[in-house]
Amino acid sequence: LSKRAVESQMAMKRVAPEVEELKKKYKDNVEQSRAIFALYKERGVHPFAGIGLLLLQLRVLIGLYFVFAHGGLPQVDTSILYSFVNVPPAINMEFFGLINMAANHSIILAALAAVTQFIYTRLSMGPRGQVTSTEATLSNDLARSFDIQARYVLPVIIGVISYTIAAAAPLYWVTSNIFMIGQEYLSGRRFGSAGGVAPTAKKA
């Protein structure tokens, strides 16, 4: 899923100049959207390829939250376990002896979740592009709004939520972000030659 999302991002970068041309050609927002999605379909671009990865992670996060916040740990309710599950005599709820996984209000994990989310978003979205058109179109306004919210607002929201829920969930989020940051570097090198923008020819 991550590989497909990265390939989709690079494909969208390749067709970005053509998308800008369509925005100039079609002033009506409905016609503009249809033309852009038709271009995506023609070039095999899947702009929503990363949604599946997000939905998969949300299921894990919700499960971790309920297990550690409402699952009865460190006490174990043996009546809900399968007969072949061995019940440990004691459960240590501390992560490396530092953070209680069932505790709320971990400022360290909340800060790490926000910072790693910001870094990952910065890597996955790339540097902010310069606005090439001065026309105030709805699509341009929506693109700028989404860009700002994804880069700056989303990490803050994740940090706030991470501070108010069981520490196991933000620990998972931080770990996932760290792996995805490394994945961005590896994927960028892996697909750079095949998916990058072709260099411009030198002037004679």
C-alpha positions in Angstrom: 0.0 0.0 0.0 2.8 2.4 0.8 4.6 1.6 -2.5 1.4 2.2 -4.4 0.9 5.5 -2.6 4.4 6.7 -3.4 4.1 5.7 -7.0 0.8 7.6 -7.2 2.4 10.7 -5.7 5.2 10.7 -8.3 2.8 10.1 -11.1 0.8 13.1 -10.0 4.0 15.2 -10.0 4.7 14.1 -13.6 1.2 15.2 -14.8 1.2 18.4 -12.8 2.2 20.6 -15.8 -0.7 19.2 -17.8 -3.1 19.7 -14.9 -2.0 23.4 -14.8 -2.8 23.7 -18.5 -6.2 22.2 -17.9 -6.9 24.7 -15.2 -6.1 27.5 -17.6 -8.2 26.0 -20.4 -11.3 25.3 -18.3 -12.6 28.2 -16.2 -15.7 26.4 -15.0 -14.8 24.4 -11.9 -17.0 21.4 -12.8 -15.5 21.1 -16.3 -12.1 21.6 -14.8 -12.5 18.7 -12.3 -13.9 16.4 -15.0 -10.9 17.2 -17.3 -8.4 16.6 -14.5 -9.9 13.3 -13.4 -10.1 12.2 -17.1 -6.4 13.0 -17.4 -5.7 11.0 -14.2 -7.6 8.0 -15.6 -5.8 8.2 -19.0 -2.4 8.3 -17.4 -3.3 5.6 -14.8 -2.9 8.0 -11.8 -4.7 7.1 -8.6 -4.9 10.2 -6.4 -6.6 8.4 -3.5 -4.1 5.5 -3.3 -3.0 6.4 0.2 -6.5 6.2 1.7 -6.4 2.5 2.1 -3.1 2.7 4.1 -4.7 5.3 6.4 -7.9 3.3 7.0 -5.8 0.2 7.8 -3.8 2.1 10.4 -6.9 3.6 12.0 -8.3 0.1 12.7 -5.0 -0.7 14.6 -5.1 2.6 16.4 -8.7 2.1 17.5 -7.9 -1.4 18.7 -4.9 -0.3 20.7 -6.9 2.5 22.3 -9.7 0.2 23.5 -7.3 -2.6 24.6 -5.2 -0.3 26.8 -7.8 2.3 27.8 -10.8 -0.1 28.4 -9.5 -3.6 28.1 -8.9 -4.2 31.8 -5.1 -4.3 31.6 -2.9 -5.0 33.6 -5.6 -7.3 35.1 -6.7 -10.0 32.6 -10.3 -11.2 32.3 -9.7 -14.9 31.7 -13.4 -15.5 30.8 -12.9 -13.8 27.4 -9.7 -15.7 26.5 -9.4 -18.9 24.4 -8.5 -21.9 26.4 -5.1 -22.3 24.8 -4.0 -18.7 25.7 -1.5 -18.7 28.6 -2.2 -16.0 31.1 1.0 -14.3 32.4 1.2 -13.9 36.2 1.9 -10.2 35.8 1.8 -7.6 33.1 4.2 -4.7 33.0 2.5 -1.7 31.5 5.6 0.4 31.2 7.4 0.8 27.8 11.1 0.4 28.5 10.3 1.3 32.1 9.6 4.9 31.0 6.0 5.3 29.8 2.9 3.7 31.2 1.0 2.4 28.1 -2.4 2.8 29.7 -1.8 6.4 30.9 -3.1 9.5 29.3 -1.3 12.9 29.0 2.1 11.8 27.7 3.6 15.0 26.6 6.7 13.2 25.2 4.7 10.9 22.9 2.3 13.7 21.9 5.2 15.9 20.9 6.9 13.1 19.0 3.7 12.2 17.2 3.3 15.8 16.1 6.9 16.2 15.0 7.1 12.9 13.2 3.8 13.6 11.4 5.1 17.0 10.3 8.3 15.5 9.0 6.5 12.7 7.1 4.0 15.1 5.6 6.9 17.4 4.5 8.7 14.5 2.9 5.6 12.9 1.2 4.2 16.2 -0.1 7.6 17.8 -1.0 8.4 21.5 -0.8 5.5 23.9 -1.3 5.2 24.9 -4.9 5.1 28.5 -6.1 1.7 29.7 -7.3 2.1 30.1 -11.0 -1.3 31.6 -11.7 -2.8 34.7 -10.1 -6.3 33.7 -11.0 -8.4 33.1 -7.9 -10.0 29.8 -8.9 -11.8 27.4 -6.6 -9.4 24.6 -7.3 -6.4 26.8 -6.5 -8.0 27.9 -3.2 -8.9 24.3 -2.2 -5.4 23.1 -3.1 -3.8 25.8 -1.0 -6.2 25.2 1.9 -5.5 21.4 1.8 -1.7 22.0 1.6 -1.7 24.2 4.7 -4.0 21.9 6.7 -2.0 18.8 5.8 1.3 20.3 6.6 0.6 22.3 9.7 -2.9 21.7 11.1 -2.9 17.9 10.9 0.3 17.4 13.0 -1.1 19.8 15.7 -4.4 17.9 15.8 -2.6 14.5 16.0 -0.4 15.9 18.9 -3.5 17.1 20.8 -5.3 13.8 20.4 -2.2 11.9 21.3 -2.0 13.8 24.6 -5.5 12.8 25.6 -5.6 9.1 24.8 -3.9 5.9 26.1 -0.1 6.1 25.4 -0.1 2.9 23.4 -1.9 4.6 20.4 0.5 7.6 20.0 3.4 5.2 20.5 2.1 3.2 17.5 1.6 6.4 15.6 5.2 7.6 16.3 6.7 4.2 15.3 4.6 4.1 12.1 5.7 7.6 11.2 9.3 6.8 11.7 9.1 3.8 9.5 7.2 5.8 6.8 9.9 8.5 7.0 12.5 5.9 6.2 10.3 4.4 3.6 10.0 7.8 1.9 13.8 8.0 1.5 14.0 4.4 0.3 11.1 4.8 -2.1 12.4 8.1 -3.4 15.6 6.4 -4.4 13.9 3.3 -5.7 11.5 5.2 -8.0 13.5 8.3 -8.7 15.0 7.1 -12.0 11.7 5.6 -13.3 9.2 8.1 -11.9 11.1 11.3 -11.7 10.6 14.3 -14.0 12.8 14.1 -17.1 15.6 16.6 -17.0 15.3 19.5 -19.4 17.6 19.6 -22.4 20.6 21.9 -22.2 20.7 24.9 -24.4 23.2 24.8 -27.2 
